[in-house]
Amino acid sequence: MQFKSIIGQQATKQRLITSVNENRVSHAQLFLGPEGSGSLALAVAYAQYLSCEDKQPDDSCGVCSSCRKYQKLMHPDLHFSYPTFGTPKEASIDFIEQWRDAFGTNPYLSLDIWRGYVDSGNKQANININECHQIIKKLSFKPFESVYKVLILWLPEYLDKQGNALLKVIEEPQPNTLFLLVAQNQDQILNTILSRTQLIKIPCLNYEDIKGELVSHHNQTDTAASEIAYLSNGNMTEALSMLQHDTKSYHALFVDWLRMCFSNKGLLVLPFVDQAAKMGRENQKNFLRYGTSFLRECCLILSGAEKIVKLPERELETARKMSAVMSIPQAQTLINELEKAHYHIERNANPKILFLDVSLQIIKVLNLKIVPAGNHYIPN
């Protein structure tokens, strides 16, 4: 994995390259970034750059013996640790082939995607004590080929108290041994481990980076890429997931839904409910997610912050018109209703009943001008 293969994150890439060139490589580092930010890919690219035999000013060479092995995740000095879902006797090495396949297919891995590769069902993810012992064993040896021996620990949030067994190897590692942790939630990491690492914060991807990737490498039209980039909210994992489902525009359908409810045309709402019920669960979730995002942009317009609205021009014009007949309390109420609907769709609620109920709630807010205050409804 080379830095140039990773979407965006230019500032983080430059920081990592500079730390190597200035010989300021910390032995224990925490790559902390939200899902879909590319933090795992950055850790692998960083390790490859460290081991590259012909480093370029801004990337690894990609052709030396070390780089070729890194690109296949088969370098003898590169080790991985990640959550597993089975018995306490299982270790990461038991699933290394699945891991290479999963990362090679999609460097923007999520735990749900990884779960699918190991056929774990609904078993709980964890990094067990046996895995901790395996980590200690791997890091006790000197580098075999490269200057550095590297262990990348993905999702240390799944280390329980047994993670304290790693404290000594993190604090006093063998020479030229690097411990790279890749996490999403700082609050769920053991404080004893957190305090012993150098923190590298990785932001979510920006709209333009995701849109550009979808157009140039995934054959998406400008319109489709714009909508997916907007819906993914900086999460490349989510954007790639959306590509597997219909790329139809949700804008027209959502606005028509609001207009039906605003005019209280109950007979027209019923065909919409039937249509939404047949969309499929993932498309229903994406549709509700789009509606939530669109209404948030309306709130920005109502608050006088139109300059930071990210909607395409056609959708922006619609948002302006919607904002003219809607207040911020109304928009916030609708957002809450859509978020609740999204939550229930994820838990297999009956879509026909759910969309009918949400339609009635939207009619109550837009047509009858009723918004909640505490547990009571009062006129706005």
Secondary structure, 3 states (H helix, E strand, C coil): CCHHHCCCCHHHHHHHHHHHHCCCCCCEEEEECCCCCCHHHHHHHHHHHHHCCCCCCCCCCCCCHHHHHHHCCCCCCEEEECCECCCCCCCHHHHHHHHHHHHHHCCCCCHHHHHHHHCCCCCCCEECHHHHHHHHHHCCCCCCCCCCEEEEEECHHHECHHHHHHHHHHHCCCCCEEEEEEECCHHHCCHHHHCCCEEEECCCCCHHHHHHHHHHHCCCCHHHHHHHHHHHCCCHHHHHHHCCCCCCCCHHHHHHHHHHHHHCCHHHHHHHHHHHHCCCHHHHHHHHHHHHHHHHHHHHHHCCCHHHCCCCHHHHHHHHHHHHCCCHHHHHHHHHHHHHHHHHHHCCCCHHHHHHHHHHHHHHHHCCCEEEECCEEEEC
